Amino acid sequence: MINKQQFWQGLKAQINDSEITPEWRLSLLEQLVKTQTELTLPTELIVETICNCAVYLQERSQLNFTAVYPVLQLSPQQIQSLEMGLSNSPITVISGLPATGKTRIALNLADAGIKDEKRILILSHYPSTLTVYQQLPGYPYLLSEISGNQSAIIERLQRDHLAQPQLNYLPLYCLPDTELEKLRSPVKLERYLPLITTQSIPQLTQTLSLEFPDLSTARLNWFAYQLKRLEPLLRQQITLVQSYQNLSKNAIVTLEQYLSQNPLNPFLATVKEFLGVDGQTLWENFYDLIIIEDAQQLTWLELILISGLTNKLVLLGDENIGFIPASRNQNFFQRVLYGFPWLLQYLLPAYTIQLSEQFRLHPELATTIYDRFSHEWISTNFQQMSDYFPQWEYRLWWEDIPNQQEGEKILEFLKSFDLELMPKIGILTFSEIQRDQLIANCPIDYISVMIKTVTEWQGKEASIVLICCSGNPKLIPIEHWKIALTRGQSYLILWGDYEKWTHAVSLLKRMKLPRIRQGVLS
């Protein structure tokens, strides 16, 4: 047991012992003191649970979302997780192994918050995880691209709004008309507006019959009548489209500056960036909702500092790390390195949920892989691919390649595929050097093959994934193996020295994968 004074002193000691500049140490200490003196609901719940065991806070966060409709399809269990994230409880902890849909839940949650005009911060430990959030409504602000945000906003503004403005409004007395929407593109408006203006209703009915041959005469006649009545509105629409297309560069930059200053734009950052010097300006904001992916890697200091900036904190991560065997003589922060697994175990069930379905891996892959990561049962809800793939005997196997020839053999293997399948194939490496060598030597015909390091693969997937096992296997943490082994949807092939890697990595040895050397099973 630890009391509140010991808890806060322990966090301050971590800051004082860290190897940072004196100025930055002072900034962190000031932020921690502010967090301690101005307790938010998530911080209060965390501290009370640590010091007084499981507690339930009566005070609520007052998010008060309106009706929410998921933009991405969810399973019943994922919908339950989303509803917990949207609730007024201070904290929601969502745990699950890779491919259980955590990012999908977080995207729906962020989308609902943006549409309900909430101020949102989204954090992750991997920059690649943040990529999917850049397509959220509005104009997400990516902290790592401070200088590039302006060009990103301008590009999205031109693509999504100026090129094809959403001008589908109608007077209140008009019911929505799907046929009318087909004529409201800029190209068709320019063609039909002169005809709407000059032709009579019978003439316009005849003209429309060529565009809509499946409509009845009565329907066409009513359609022509509606177009004649809406002519002023349609003329305003085409004028507005032309105005958008003729905006000067200065006018577009002015629009970008206005949009970028909107406080309701979601902020995206890695935890390291946010708690670094560049993220200090974002500490001045108070967020309606903070979403953290890969939360299992949050230290207690990171967790507490972030929790002090919101009244609703949603943590998504994998519970299977964080506790280490330790002597009772060690203090709390030495026994428990990370906050996520501890909260998952000791918070009341009202605040936590564990995902037990996976949606990415073929059942044959899932059975072999998930049994090595967790004692919990994970069910599979796999959608069979319609693409044609080679019918191999195994879904998961090891290509035994001695003498550090993995990269060369992988590129040779790609030649066995049809070119149209290349976008479905990915290569995963454990080092940037190996990645760069593969990219440099990859023929131009294979440019659509995704070649990335293991951390860059976080949040991504491919139908066939080739894992390039080069370098020192003892330096690869279990977290990276979880990412690597759960990226392939239909097939997963490991390339490297079988004896070297299975001897050094007990996880691989326990999997007992089929071993193929020079085309022969051994």
Contacts in CASP RR format, 6 or more apart in sequence:
PFRMAT RR
TARGET T0000
AUTHOR 0000-0000-0000
METHOD contacts of the structure
MODEL  1
MINKQQFWQGLKAQINDSEITPEWRLSLLEQLVKTQTELTLPTELIVETI
CNCAVYLQERSQLNFTAVYPVLQLSPQQIQSLEMGLSNSPITVISGLPAT
GKTRIALNLADAGIKDEKRILILSHYPSTLTVYQQLPGYPYLLSEISGNQ
SAIIERLQRDHLAQPQLNYLPLYCLPDTELEKLRSPVKLERYLPLITTQS
IPQLTQTLSLEFPDLSTARLNWFAYQLKRLEPLLRQQITLVQSYQNLSKN
AIVTLEQYLSQNPLNPFLATVKEFLGVDGQTLWENFYDLIIIEDAQQLTW
LELILISGLTNKLVLLGDENIGFIPASRNQNFFQRVLYGFPWLLQYLLPA
YTIQLSEQFRLHPELATTIYDRFSHEWISTNFQQMSDYFPQWEYRLWWED
IPNQQEGEKILEFLKSFDLELMPKIGILTFSEIQRDQLIANCPIDYISVM
IKTVTEWQGKEASIVLICCSGNPKLIPIEHWKIALTRGQSYLILWGDYEK
WTHAVSLLKRMKLPRIRQGVLS
1 51 0 8 1.000
2 50 0 8 1.000
2 51 0 8 1.000
2 331 0 8 1.000
2 332 0 8 1.000
3 51 0 8 1.000
4 47 0 8 1.000
4 51 0 8 1.000
6 331 0 8 1.000
6 332 0 8 1.000
7 47 0 8 1.000
7 50 0 8 1.000
7 51 0 8 1.000
7 332 0 8 1.000
8 32 0 8 1.000
8 36 0 8 1.000
10 331 0 8 1.000
10 333 0 8 1.000
11 32 0 8 1.000
11 300 0 8 1.000
11 301 0 8 1.000
11 304 0 8 1.000
11 333 0 8 1.000
12 29 0 8 1.000
12 32 0 8 1.000
14 299 0 8 1.000
14 300 0 8 1.000
14 301 0 8 1.000
14 333 0 8 1.000
15 25 0 8 1.000
15 28 0 8 1.000
15 29 0 8 1.000
15 32 0 8 1.000
15 301 0 8 1.000
16 25 0 8 1.000
16 29 0 8 1.000
18 25 0 8 1.000
20 28 0 8 1.000
24 276 0 8 1.000
24 277 0 8 1.000
27 280 0 8 1.000
28 275 0 8 1.000
28 305 0 8 1.000
31 283 0 8 1.000
31 305 0 8 1.000
32 301 0 8 1.000
32 304 0 8 1.000
32 305 0 8 1.000
35 43 0 8 1.000
35 304 0 8 1.000
35 305 0 8 1.000
35 307 0 8 1.000
35 308 0 8 1.000
38 308 0 8 1.000
39 47 0 8 1.000
39 308 0 8 1.000
40 90 0 8 1.000
40 307 0 8 1.000
40 308 0 8 1.000
40 309 0 8 1.000
40 310 0 8 1.000
40 311 0 8 1.000
41 57 0 8 1.000
41 59 0 8 1.000
41 60 0 8 1.000
41 61 0 8 1.000
41 90 0 8 1.000
41 311 0 8 1.000
41 312 0 8 1.000
42 90 0 8 1.000
42 91 0 8 1.000
42 307 0 8 1.000
42 308 0 8 1.000
42 310 0 8 1.000
42 311 0 8 1.000
42 312 0 8 1.000
42 313 0 8 1.000
43 304 0 8 1.000
43 307 0 8 1.000
43 308 0 8 1.000
44 57 0 8 1.000
44 90 0 8 1.000
45 55 0 8 1.000
45 57 0 8 1.000
45 90 0 8 1.000
45 91 0 8 1.000
45 347 0 8 1.000
45 351 0 8 1.000
46 91 0 8 1.000
46 303 0 8 1.000
46 304 0 8 1.000
46 307 0 8 1.000
46 343 0 8 1.000
48 55 0 8 1.000
48 57 0 8 1.000
49 55 0 8 1.000
49 343 0 8 1.000
49 346 0 8 1.000
49 347 0 8 1.000
50 332 0 8 1.000
50 342 0 8 1.000
50 346 0 8 1.000
53 346 0 8 1.000
54 346 0 8 1.000
54 347 0 8 1.000
54 348 0 8 1.000
55 348 0 8 1.000
56 348 0 8 1.000
56 350 0 8 1.000
57 89 0 8 1.000
57 90 0 8 1.000
59 90 0 8 1.000
60 88 0 8 1.000
60 89 0 8 1.000
60 90 0 8 1.000
61 88 0 8 1.000
61 89 0 8 1.000
61 90 0 8 1.000
61 311 0 8 1.000
61 312 0 8 1.000
62 88 0 8 1.000
62 311 0 8 1.000
63 86 0 8 1.000
63 87 0 8 1.000
63 88 0 8 1.000
63 118 0 8 1.000
63 288 0 8 1.000
63 289 0 8 1.000
63 312 0 8 1.000
64 88 0 8 1.000
65 86 0 8 1.000
65 112 0 8 1.000
65 113 0 8 1.000
65 116 0 8 1.000
66 116 0 8 1.000
68 82 0 8 1.000
68 86 0 8 1.000
68 108 0 8 1.000
68 112 0 8 1.000
70 79 0 8 1.000
70 82 0 8 1.000
70 108 0 8 1.000
71 107 0 8 1.000
71 108 0 8 1.000
71 111 0 8 1.000
72 104 0 8 1.000
72 107 0 8 1.000
72 108 0 8 1.000
74 82 0 8 1.000
74 104 0 8 1.000
74 105 0 8 1.000
74 108 0 8 1.000
75 357 0 8 1.000
75 359 0 8 1.000
75 381 0 8 1.000
77 353 0 8 1.000
77 355 0 8 1.000
77 356 0 8 1.000
77 357 0 8 1.000
78 101 0 8 1.000
78 104 0 8 1.000
78 105 0 8 1.000
78 355 0 8 1.000
78 357 0 8 1.000
80 353 0 8 1.000
81 92 0 8 1.000
81 94 0 8 1.000
81 105 0 8 1.000
81 353 0 8 1.000
81 355 0 8 1.000
82 105 0 8 1.000
82 108 0 8 1.000
82 109 0 8 1.000
82 112 0 8 1.000
84 92 0 8 1.000
84 94 0 8 1.000
84 353 0 8 1.000
85 92 0 8 1.000
85 94 0 8 1.000
85 109 0 8 1.000
85 312 0 8 1.000
85 314 0 8 1.000
86 109 0 8 1.000
86 112 0 8 1.000
88 312 0 8 1.000
89 312 0 8 1.000
89 350 0 8 1.000
89 351 0 8 1.000
90 311 0 8 1.000
90 312 0 8 1.000
90 313 0 8 1.000
90 351 0 8 1.000
91 312 0 8 1.000
91 313 0 8 1.000
91 314 0 8 1.000
91 315 0 8 1.000
91 343 0 8 1.000
91 347 0 8 1.000
91 351 0 8 1.000
92 312 0 8 1.000
92 313 0 8 1.000
92 314 0 8 1.000
92 315 0 8 1.000
92 351 0 8 1.000
92 352 0 8 1.000
92 353 0 8 1.000
93 295 0 8 1.000
93 315 0 8 1.000
93 340 0 8 1.000
93 343 0 8 1.000
93 344 0 8 1.000
93 347 0 8 1.000
93 351 0 8 1.000
93 352 0 8 1.000
93 353 0 8 1.000
94 102 0 8 1.000
94 105 0 8 1.000
94 314 0 8 1.000
94 315 0 8 1.000
94 316 0 8 1.000
94 317 0 8 1.000
94 352 0 8 1.000
94 353 0 8 1.000
94 355 0 8 1.000
95 316 0 8 1.000
95 317 0 8 1.000
95 318 0 8 1.000
95 319 0 8 1.000
95 340 0 8 1.000
95 344 0 8 1.000
95 352 0 8 1.000
95 353 0 8 1.000
95 354 0 8 1.000
95 355 0 8 1.000
96 102 0 8 1.000
96 317 0 8 1.000
96 318 0 8 1.000
96 319 0 8 1.000
96 354 0 8 1.000
96 355 0 8 1.000
96 356 0 8 1.000
97 318 0 8 1.000
97 320 0 8 1.000
97 355 0 8 1.000
97 358 0 8 1.000
97 370 0 8 1.000
97 373 0 8 1.000
97 374 0 8 1.000
97 378 0 8 1.000
97 482 0 8 1.000
97 486 0 8 1.000
98 318 0 8 1.000
98 358 0 8 1.000
98 360 0 8 1.000
98 482 0 8 1.000
98 483 0 8 1.000
98 486 0 8 1.000
99 358 0 8 1.000
99 359 0 8 1.000
99 360 0 8 1.000
99 361 0 8 1.000
99 461 0 8 1.000
99 486 0 8 1.000
100 355 0 8 1.000
100 356 0 8 1.000
100 357 0 8 1.000
100 358 0 8 1.000
100 359 0 8 1.000
100 378 0 8 1.000
101 355 0 8 1.000
101 359 0 8 1.000
102 293 0 8 1.000
102 316 0 8 1.000
102 317 0 8 1.000
102 355 0 8 1.000
103 129 0 8 1.000
103 132 0 8 1.000
103 293 0 8 1.000
103 316 0 8 1.000
103 459 0 8 1.000
105 316 0 8 1.000
106 122 0 8 1.000
106 291 0 8 1.000
106 293 0 8 1.000
106 314 0 8 1.000
106 316 0 8 1.000
107 132 0 8 1.000
107 133 0 8 1.000
107 136 0 8 1.000
109 289 0 8 1.000
109 291 0 8 1.000
109 314 0 8 1.000
110 120 0 8 1.000
110 122 0 8 1.000
110 133 0 8 1.000
110 136 0 8 1.000
110 266 0 8 1.000
110 289 0 8 1.000
110 291 0 8 1.000
111 136 0 8 1.000
111 137 0 8 1.000
113 120 0 8 1.000
113 288 0 8 1.000
113 289 0 8 1.000
114 120 0 8 1.000
114 136 0 8 1.000
114 137 0 8 1.000
114 138 0 8 1.000
114 264 0 8 1.000
114 266 0 8 1.000
115 137 0 8 1.000
117 264 0 8 1.000
118 264 0 8 1.000
118 288 0 8 1.000
118 289 0 8 1.000
119 263 0 8 1.000
119 264 0 8 1.000
119 285 0 8 1.000
119 286 0 8 1.000
119 287 0 8 1.000
119 288 0 8 1.000
119 289 0 8 1.000
120 266 0 8 1.000
120 267 0 8 1.000
120 287 0 8 1.000
120 288 0 8 1.000
120 289 0 8 1.000
120 290 0 8 1.000
120 291 0 8 1.000
121 266 0 8 1.000
121 267 0 8 1.000
121 269 0 8 1.000
121 274 0 8 1.000
121 282 0 8 1.000
121 285 0 8 1.000
121 287 0 8 1.000
121 289 0 8 1.000
121 290 0 8 1.000
121 291 0 8 1.000
121 309 0 8 1.000
121 310 0 8 1.000
122 130 0 8 1.000
122 133 0 8 1.000
122 266 0 8 1.000
122 267 0 8 1.000
122 268 0 8 1.000
122 269 0 8 1.000
122 290 0 8 1.000
122 291 0 8 1.000
122 292 0 8 1.000
122 293 0 8 1.000
123 268 0 8 1.000
123 269 0 8 1.000
123 270 0 8 1.000
123 271 0 8 1.000
123 274 0 8 1.000
123 290 0 8 1.000
123 291 0 8 1.000
123 292 0 8 1.000
123 293 0 8 1.000
123 306 0 8 1.000
124 130 0 8 1.000
124 270 0 8 1.000
124 271 0 8 1.000
124 292 0 8 1.000
124 293 0 8 1.000
124 294 0 8 1.000
125 270 0 8 1.000
125 271 0 8 1.000
125 272 0 8 1.000
125 293 0 8 1.000
125 294 0 8 1.000
125 297 0 8 1.000
126 270 0 8 1.000
126 293 0 8 1.000
126 294 0 8 1.000
126 455 0 8 1.000
126 456 0 8 1.000
126 458 0 8 1.000
126 459 0 8 1.000
127 144 0 8 1.000
127 270 0 8 1.000
127 456 0 8 1.000
128 452 0 8 1.000
128 455 0 8 1.000
128 456 0 8 1.000
128 457 0 8 1.000
128 458 0 8 1.000
128 459 0 8 1.000
128 460 0 8 1.000
129 293 0 8 1.000
129 294 0 8 1.000
129 458 0 8 1.000
129 459 0 8 1.000
130 142 0 8 1.000
130 268 0 8 1.000
130 269 0 8 1.000
130 270 0 8 1.000
131 459 0 8 1.000
132 459 0 8 1.000
133 140 0 8 1.000
133 266 0 8 1.000
133 268 0 8 1.000
134 140 0 8 1.000
134 142 0 8 1.000
134 152 0 8 1.000
134 268 0 8 1.000
136 266 0 8 1.000
138 259 0 8 1.000
138 262 0 8 1.000
138 265 0 8 1.000
138 266 0 8 1.000
139 153 0 8 1.000
139 156 0 8 1.000
139 157 0 8 1.000
139 259 0 8 1.000
139 260 0 8 1.000
139 262 0 8 1.000
139 265 0 8 1.000
140 265 0 8 1.000
140 266 0 8 1.000
140 267 0 8 1.000
140 268 0 8 1.000
141 149 0 8 1.000
141 260 0 8 1.000
141 265 0 8 1.000
141 266 0 8 1.000
141 267 0 8 1.000
141 268 0 8 1.000
142 149 0 8 1.000
142 152 0 8 1.000
142 268 0 8 1.000
142 269 0 8 1.000
143 267 0 8 1.000
143 268 0 8 1.000
143 269 0 8 1.000
143 270 0 8 1.000
143 273 0 8 1.000
143 274 0 8 1.000
143 278 0 8 1.000
143 279 0 8 1.000
143 282 0 8 1.000
144 269 0 8 1.000
144 270 0 8 1.000
144 273 0 8 1.000
145 152 0 8 1.000
146 278 0 8 1.000
149 260 0 8 1.000
150 253 0 8 1.000
150 256 0 8 1.000
150 260 0 8 1.000
153 256 0 8 1.000
153 259 0 8 1.000
153 260 0 8 1.000
154 252 0 8 1.000
154 253 0 8 1.000
154 256 0 8 1.000
157 252 0 8 1.000
157 255 0 8 1.000
157 256 0 8 1.000
157 259 0 8 1.000
158 252 0 8 1.000
161 244 0 8 1.000
162 244 0 8 1.000
162 245 0 8 1.000
162 247 0 8 1.000
162 252 0 8 1.000
163 245 0 8 1.000
164 185 0 8 1.000
164 186 0 8 1.000
165 240 0 8 1.000
165 241 0 8 1.000
165 244 0 8 1.000
167 184 0 8 1.000
167 237 0 8 1.000
167 240 0 8 1.000
167 241 0 8 1.000
168 181 0 8 1.000
168 184 0 8 1.000
170 176 0 8 1.000
170 177 0 8 1.000
170 180 0 8 1.000
170 230 0 8 1.000
170 233 0 8 1.000
171 230 0 8 1.000
171 233 0 8 1.000
174 226 0 8 1.000
174 230 0 8 1.000
177 223 0 8 1.000
177 226 0 8 1.000
179 212 0 8 1.000
179 215 0 8 1.000
179 219 0 8 1.000
179 223 0 8 1.000
180 223 0 8 1.000
180 226 0 8 1.000
180 227 0 8 1.000
180 230 0 8 1.000
182 188 0 8 1.000
183 189 0 8 1.000
183 192 0 8 1.000
183 211 0 8 1.000
183 227 0 8 1.000
184 234 0 8 1.000
184 237 0 8 1.000
186 238 0 8 1.000
186 241 0 8 1.000
189 234 0 8 1.000
189 237 0 8 1.000
189 238 0 8 1.000
189 241 0 8 1.000
190 238 0 8 1.000
192 227 0 8 1.000
193 231 0 8 1.000
193 234 0 8 1.000
193 235 0 8 1.000
193 238 0 8 1.000
195 204 0 8 1.000
195 207 0 8 1.000
196 204 0 8 1.000
196 227 0 8 1.000
196 228 0 8 1.000
196 231 0 8 1.000
196 234 0 8 1.000
197 231 0 8 1.000
199 207 0 8 1.000
201 221 0 8 1.000
201 224 0 8 1.000
201 225 0 8 1.000
201 228 0 8 1.000
202 224 0 8 1.000
204 224 0 8 1.000
204 227 0 8 1.000
204 228 0 8 1.000
205 217 0 8 1.000
205 220 0 8 1.000
205 221 0 8 1.000
205 223 0 8 1.000
205 224 0 8 1.000
208 215 0 8 1.000
208 220 0 8 1.000
208 223 0 8 1.000
208 224 0 8 1.000
209 215 0 8 1.000
209 217 0 8 1.000
209 220 0 8 1.000
212 220 0 8 1.000
212 223 0 8 1.000
215 223 0 8 1.000
227 234 0 8 1.000
247 255 0 8 1.000
259 265 0 8 1.000
263 285 0 8 1.000
267 282 0 8 1.000
267 285 0 8 1.000
269 279 0 8 1.000
269 282 0 8 1.000
271 292 0 8 1.000
271 297 0 8 1.000
271 298 0 8 1.000
271 302 0 8 1.000
271 306 0 8 1.000
273 279 0 8 1.000
274 282 0 8 1.000
274 306 0 8 1.000
275 302 0 8 1.000
275 305 0 8 1.000
275 306 0 8 1.000
283 309 0 8 1.000
285 309 0 8 1.000
286 309 0 8 1.000
286 310 0 8 1.000
287 309 0 8 1.000
287 310 0 8 1.000
288 310 0 8 1.000
288 311 0 8 1.000
288 312 0 8 1.000
289 310 0 8 1.000
289 312 0 8 1.000
289 314 0 8 1.000
290 306 0 8 1.000
290 307 0 8 1.000
290 309 0 8 1.000
290 310 0 8 1.000
290 312 0 8 1.000
290 313 0 8 1.000
290 314 0 8 1.000
291 314 0 8 1.000
291 316 0 8 1.000
292 298 0 8 1.000
292 306 0 8 1.000
292 313 0 8 1.000
292 314 0 8 1.000
292 315 0 8 1.000
292 316 0 8 1.000
293 316 0 8 1.000
293 317 0 8 1.000
294 316 0 8 1.000
294 317 0 8 1.000
294 458 0 8 1.000
295 315 0 8 1.000
295 316 0 8 1.000
295 317 0 8 1.000
295 340 0 8 1.000
296 317 0 8 1.000
296 318 0 8 1.000
296 319 0 8 1.000
296 320 0 8 1.000
296 321 0 8 1.000
296 322 0 8 1.000
296 338 0 8 1.000
296 340 0 8 1.000
296 341 0 8 1.000
297 321 0 8 1.000
297 338 0 8 1.000
297 340 0 8 1.000
297 479 0 8 1.000
298 306 0 8 1.000
298 315 0 8 1.000
298 338 0 8 1.000
298 339 0 8 1.000
298 340 0 8 1.000
299 337 0 8 1.000
299 338 0 8 1.000
299 339 0 8 1.000
300 333 0 8 1.000
300 336 0 8 1.000
300 338 0 8 1.000
300 339 0 8 1.000
303 339 0 8 1.000
303 340 0 8 1.000
306 313 0 8 1.000
307 313 0 8 1.000
315 340 0 8 1.000
315 343 0 8 1.000
317 340 0 8 1.000
318 479 0 8 1.000
318 482 0 8 1.000
319 340 0 8 1.000
319 341 0 8 1.000
319 344 0 8 1.000
319 345 0 8 1.000
319 354 0 8 1.000
320 341 0 8 1.000
320 373 0 8 1.000
320 374 0 8 1.000
321 338 0 8 1.000
321 341 0 8 1.000
321 478 0 8 1.000
321 479 0 8 1.000
322 336 0 8 1.000
322 337 0 8 1.000
322 338 0 8 1.000
322 339 0 8 1.000
322 340 0 8 1.000
322 341 0 8 1.000
322 342 0 8 1.000
323 335 0 8 1.000
323 336 0 8 1.000
323 337 0 8 1.000
323 341 0 8 1.000
323 342 0 8 1.000
324 335 0 8 1.000
324 337 0 8 1.000
326 334 0 8 1.000
326 335 0 8 1.000
336 342 0 8 1.000
343 351 0 8 1.000
343 352 0 8 1.000
344 352 0 8 1.000
344 354 0 8 1.000
354 376 0 8 1.000
356 376 0 8 1.000
356 377 0 8 1.000
356 378 0 8 1.000
356 379 0 8 1.000
357 378 0 8 1.000
357 379 0 8 1.000
357 380 0 8 1.000
357 381 0 8 1.000
358 366 0 8 1.000
358 370 0 8 1.000
358 378 0 8 1.000
358 379 0 8 1.000
358 380 0 8 1.000
358 381 0 8 1.000
359 381 0 8 1.000
359 382 0 8 1.000
359 383 0 8 1.000
360 382 0 8 1.000
360 461 0 8 1.000
360 486 0 8 1.000
360 488 0 8 1.000
360 489 0 8 1.000
361 369 0 8 1.000
361 370 0 8 1.000
361 380 0 8 1.000
361 382 0 8 1.000
361 486 0 8 1.000
361 488 0 8 1.000
361 489 0 8 1.000
362 382 0 8 1.000
362 395 0 8 1.000
362 489 0 8 1.000
362 490 0 8 1.000
362 491 0 8 1.000
363 380 0 8 1.000
363 382 0 8 1.000
364 395 0 8 1.000
364 396 0 8 1.000
365 395 0 8 1.000
365 396 0 8 1.000
365 488 0 8 1.000
365 490 0 8 1.000
365 491 0 8 1.000
365 492 0 8 1.000
366 378 0 8 1.000
366 380 0 8 1.000
366 382 0 8 1.000
368 396 0 8 1.000
368 511 0 8 1.000
369 396 0 8 1.000
369 485 0 8 1.000
369 486 0 8 1.000
369 511 0 8 1.000
370 378 0 8 1.000
372 507 0 8 1.000
372 510 0 8 1.000
372 511 0 8 1.000
373 482 0 8 1.000
382 489 0 8 1.000
385 463 0 8 1.000
385 489 0 8 1.000
385 490 0 8 1.000
387 421 0 8 1.000
387 424 0 8 1.000
387 463 0 8 1.000
388 421 0 8 1.000
389 421 0 8 1.000
389 424 0 8 1.000
389 463 0 8 1.000
389 464 0 8 1.000
389 490 0 8 1.000
389 491 0 8 1.000
390 416 0 8 1.000
390 417 0 8 1.000
392 491 0 8 1.000
394 514 0 8 1.000
395 490 0 8 1.000
395 491 0 8 1.000
395 492 0 8 1.000
396 491 0 8 1.000
396 492 0 8 1.000
396 493 0 8 1.000
396 513 0 8 1.000
396 514 0 8 1.000
397 493 0 8 1.000
397 494 0 8 1.000
397 513 0 8 1.000
397 514 0 8 1.000
397 515 0 8 1.000
397 516 0 8 1.000
398 493 0 8 1.000
398 494 0 8 1.000
398 495 0 8 1.000
398 496 0 8 1.000
398 498 0 8 1.000
398 513 0 8 1.000
398 514 0 8 1.000
398 515 0 8 1.000
398 516 0 8 1.000
399 409 0 8 1.000
399 413 0 8 1.000
399 493 0 8 1.000
399 494 0 8 1.000
399 495 0 8 1.000
399 496 0 8 1.000
399 516 0 8 1.000
399 517 0 8 1.000
400 496 0 8 1.000
400 497 0 8 1.000
400 498 0 8 1.000
400 515 0 8 1.000
400 516 0 8 1.000
400 517 0 8 1.000
400 522 0 8 1.000
401 409 0 8 1.000
401 495 0 8 1.000
401 496 0 8 1.000
401 497 0 8 1.000
402 496 0 8 1.000
402 497 0 8 1.000
404 470 0 8 1.000
404 497 0 8 1.000
406 434 0 8 1.000
406 468 0 8 1.000
406 469 0 8 1.000
406 470 0 8 1.000
406 495 0 8 1.000
406 496 0 8 1.000
407 434 0 8 1.000
407 437 0 8 1.000
407 438 0 8 1.000
407 441 0 8 1.000
407 468 0 8 1.000
407 470 0 8 1.000
407 495 0 8 1.000
408 441 0 8 1.000
409 495 0 8 1.000
410 427 0 8 1.000
410 438 0 8 1.000
410 466 0 8 1.000
410 468 0 8 1.000
410 495 0 8 1.000
411 438 0 8 1.000
411 441 0 8 1.000
411 442 0 8 1.000
411 443 0 8 1.000
411 446 0 8 1.000
413 466 0 8 1.000
414 422 0 8 1.000
414 425 0 8 1.000
414 446 0 8 1.000
414 449 0 8 1.000
417 425 0 8 1.000
419 445 0 8 1.000
421 464 0 8 1.000
422 445 0 8 1.000
422 446 0 8 1.000
422 447 0 8 1.000
422 448 0 8 1.000
422 449 0 8 1.000
423 448 0 8 1.000
423 449 0 8 1.000
424 462 0 8 1.000
424 463 0 8 1.000
424 464 0 8 1.000
425 449 0 8 1.000
425 450 0 8 1.000
425 462 0 8 1.000
425 463 0 8 1.000
425 464 0 8 1.000
425 465 0 8 1.000
425 466 0 8 1.000
426 449 0 8 1.000
426 450 0 8 1.000
426 451 0 8 1.000
426 452 0 8 1.000
426 462 0 8 1.000
426 464 0 8 1.000
426 465 0 8 1.000
426 466 0 8 1.000
426 487 0 8 1.000
427 438 0 8 1.000
427 449 0 8 1.000
427 450 0 8 1.000
427 451 0 8 1.000
427 452 0 8 1.000
427 465 0 8 1.000
427 466 0 8 1.000
427 467 0 8 1.000
427 468 0 8 1.000
428 452 0 8 1.000
428 453 0 8 1.000
428 454 0 8 1.000
428 457 0 8 1.000
428 465 0 8 1.000
428 466 0 8 1.000
428 467 0 8 1.000
428 468 0 8 1.000
428 484 0 8 1.000
428 487 0 8 1.000
429 435 0 8 1.000
429 438 0 8 1.000
429 451 0 8 1.000
429 452 0 8 1.000
429 453 0 8 1.000
429 454 0 8 1.000
429 468 0 8 1.000
429 470 0 8 1.000
430 453 0 8 1.000
430 454 0 8 1.000
430 468 0 8 1.000
430 469 0 8 1.000
430 470 0 8 1.000
430 471 0 8 1.000
430 476 0 8 1.000
430 480 0 8 1.000
430 484 0 8 1.000
431 453 0 8 1.000
431 470 0 8 1.000
431 471 0 8 1.000
432 453 0 8 1.000
434 468 0 8 1.000
434 470 0 8 1.000
434 471 0 8 1.000
435 451 0 8 1.000
435 452 0 8 1.000
435 453 0 8 1.000
435 456 0 8 1.000
438 451 0 8 1.000
438 468 0 8 1.000
439 451 0 8 1.000
442 449 0 8 1.000
442 451 0 8 1.000
450 460 0 8 1.000
450 462 0 8 1.000
452 460 0 8 1.000
454 476 0 8 1.000
454 480 0 8 1.000
454 483 0 8 1.000
454 484 0 8 1.000
455 480 0 8 1.000
455 483 0 8 1.000
457 483 0 8 1.000
457 484 0 8 1.000
457 487 0 8 1.000
458 483 0 8 1.000
460 487 0 8 1.000
461 487 0 8 1.000
461 488 0 8 1.000
461 489 0 8 1.000
462 487 0 8 1.000
462 488 0 8 1.000
462 489 0 8 1.000
463 488 0 8 1.000
463 489 0 8 1.000
463 490 0 8 1.000
463 491 0 8 1.000
464 488 0 8 1.000
464 490 0 8 1.000
464 491 0 8 1.000
464 492 0 8 1.000
464 493 0 8 1.000
465 487 0 8 1.000
465 488 0 8 1.000
465 491 0 8 1.000
465 492 0 8 1.000
465 493 0 8 1.000
466 493 0 8 1.000
466 495 0 8 1.000
467 484 0 8 1.000
467 485 0 8 1.000
467 492 0 8 1.000
467 493 0 8 1.000
467 494 0 8 1.000
467 495 0 8 1.000
468 495 0 8 1.000
468 496 0 8 1.000
469 494 0 8 1.000
469 495 0 8 1.000
469 496 0 8 1.000
469 497 0 8 1.000
469 501 0 8 1.000
470 496 0 8 1.000
473 500 0 8 1.000
473 501 0 8 1.000
473 504 0 8 1.000
473 505 0 8 1.000
474 504 0 8 1.000
474 505 0 8 1.000
476 505 0 8 1.000
478 507 0 8 1.000
481 505 0 8 1.000
481 507 0 8 1.000
485 492 0 8 1.000
494 501 0 8 1.000
494 508 0 8 1.000
494 513 0 8 1.000
498 515 0 8 1.000
498 517 0 8 1.000
501 508 0 8 1.000
502 508 0 8 1.000
502 509 0 8 1.000
503 509 0 8 1.000
514 521 0 8 1.000
515 521 0 8 1.000
515 522 0 8 1.000
516 522 0 8 1.000
END
